[in-house]
């Protein structure tokens, strides 16, 4: 049991050291130009997603408002005698 725990601990330490070998972009260098550009891209995509969700919300609100309004007299469904078509 101890050997199993020790091997898991050693493997986790081994995989944790790979983080130090990562490129500056992956490691999170604050000075890198690519990090700055990636931050701009993330904010742009965040705005695009919020725009789409906002559009869906606005359209849902529009449908809700239109559904609550009474129908115009020329749009009302009237009961018509359908016996003449039988």
ZADREN-179955 format. One record per residue (C-alpha): residue in one letter; x, y, z; residue number from 1. Coordinates in steps of 0.001 Angstrom, whole numbers, plus 500000, padded with zeros to 6 digits. Each point is the difference from the previous one (the first is absolute). Layout:
residues N
+----+--------+--------+--------+-----+
! aa !      u !      v !      w !   i !
+----+--------+--------+--------+-----+
!  a !      X !      Y !      Z ! NUM !
...
+----+--------+--------+--------+-----+
END
This chain:
residues 86
+----+--------+--------+--------+-----+
! aa !      u !      v !      w !   i !
+----+--------+--------+--------+-----+
!  x ! 500000 ! 500000 ! 500000 !   1 !
!  x ! 502847 ! 502361 ! 500852 !   2 !
!  x ! 501707 ! 499284 ! 496679 !   3 !
!  x ! 496818 ! 500896 ! 498138 !   4 !
!  x ! 499646 ! 503317 ! 501827 !   5 !
!  x ! 503699 ! 500744 ! 499525 !   6 !
!  x ! 499817 ! 499300 ! 496255 !   7 !
!  x ! 496943 ! 502244 ! 499630 !   8 !
!  x ! 501798 ! 502761 ! 501894 !   9 !
!  x ! 503124 ! 499662 ! 497841 !  10 !
!  x ! 497934 ! 500049 ! 496795 !  11 !
!  x ! 498153 ! 503120 ! 501094 !  12 !
!  x ! 503290 ! 501732 ! 500790 !  13 !
!  x ! 501398 ! 498909 ! 496628 !  14 !
!  x ! 496994 ! 501389 ! 498120 !  15 !
!  x ! 500022 ! 503211 ! 502051 !  16 !
!  x ! 503547 ! 500772 ! 498828 !  17 !
!  x ! 498826 ! 500078 ! 496380 !  18 !
!  x ! 498338 ! 503311 ! 500752 !  19 !
!  x ! 503392 ! 501646 ! 500352 !  20 !
!  x ! 500936 ! 498834 ! 496511 !  21 !
!  x ! 496984 ! 501643 ! 498385 !  22 !
!  x ! 500341 ! 502860 ! 497548 !  23 !
!  x ! 499535 ! 503537 ! 501383 !  24 !
!  x ! 496547 ! 500226 ! 498416 !  25 !
!  x ! 498786 ! 496774 ! 501620 !  26 !
!  x ! 501675 ! 500819 ! 503265 !  27 !
!  x ! 498252 ! 503382 ! 500143 !  28 !
!  x ! 502702 ! 502579 ! 499377 !  29 !
!  x ! 498522 ! 503408 ! 500664 !  30 !
!  x ! 502501 ! 501817 ! 497781 !  31 !
!  x ! 499454 ! 497984 ! 496826 !  32 !
!  x ! 498378 ! 501598 ! 496986 !  33 !
!  x ! 498127 ! 496790 ! 499243 !  34 !
!  x ! 498487 ! 500026 ! 503492 !  35 !
!  x ! 498711 ! 503520 ! 499408 !  36 !
!  x ! 498503 ! 499011 ! 496650 !  37 !
!  x ! 498395 ! 496921 ! 501521 !  38 !
!  x ! 498398 ! 502170 ! 502685 !  39 !
!  x ! 498537 ! 502247 ! 497299 !  40 !
!  x ! 498700 ! 496962 ! 498124 !  41 !
!  x ! 498380 ! 498633 ! 503154 !  42 !
!  x ! 498235 ! 503303 ! 500672 !  43 !
!  x ! 498846 ! 500170 ! 496371 !  44 !
!  x ! 498566 ! 496482 ! 500153 !  45 !
!  x ! 498396 ! 500785 ! 503351 !  46 !
!  x ! 498289 ! 503000 ! 498396 !  47 !
!  x ! 498902 ! 497929 ! 497001 !  48 !
!  x ! 498435 ! 497341 ! 502221 !  49 !
!  x ! 498244 ! 502632 ! 502103 !  50 !
!  x ! 498690 ! 501675 ! 496837 !  51 !
!  x ! 498485 ! 496753 ! 498776 !  52 !
!  x ! 498467 ! 499224 ! 503388 !  53 !
!  x ! 498716 ! 503589 ! 500219 !  54 !
!  x ! 498404 ! 499679 ! 496561 !  55 !
!  x ! 498251 ! 496790 ! 501014 !  56 !
!  x ! 498779 ! 501694 ! 503172 !  57 !
!  x ! 498762 ! 503069 ! 498113 !  58 !
!  x ! 498153 ! 497834 ! 497473 !  59 !
!  x ! 498433 ! 497972 ! 502826 !  60 !
!  x ! 498881 ! 503224 ! 501689 !  61 !
!  x ! 498541 ! 501208 ! 496698 !  62 !
!  x ! 498040 ! 496772 ! 499575 !  63 !
!  x ! 498788 ! 500193 ! 503600 !  64 !
!  x ! 498775 ! 503580 ! 499523 !  65 !
!  x ! 498298 ! 499208 ! 496713 !  66 !
!  x ! 498322 ! 496962 ! 501551 !  67 !
!  x ! 498467 ! 502112 ! 502769 !  68 !
!  x ! 498484 ! 502599 ! 497653 !  69 !
!  x ! 496390 ! 499483 ! 498941 !  70 !
!  x ! 499475 ! 499089 ! 496366 !  71 !
!  x ! 498745 ! 502597 ! 497559 !  72 !
!  x ! 496390 ! 499541 ! 498878 !  73 !
!  x ! 501062 ! 498931 ! 496508 !  74 !
!  x ! 502364 ! 497400 ! 501506 !  75 !
!  x ! 497532 ! 498368 ! 502355 !  76 !
!  x ! 498993 ! 496448 ! 499269 !  77 !
!  x ! 496289 ! 499828 ! 499406 !  78 !
!  x ! 497746 ! 496981 ! 500170 !  79 !
!  x ! 498728 ! 499380 ! 496539 !  80 !
!  x ! 497321 ! 497586 ! 498834 !  81 !
!  x ! 501875 ! 497153 ! 498325 !  82 !
!  x ! 496930 ! 497895 ! 499189 !  83 !
!  x ! 499823 ! 501414 ! 496488 !  84 !
!  x ! 503396 ! 498352 ! 499254 !  85 !
!  x ! 498887 ! 496486 ! 501032 !  86 !
+----+--------+--------+--------+-----+
END
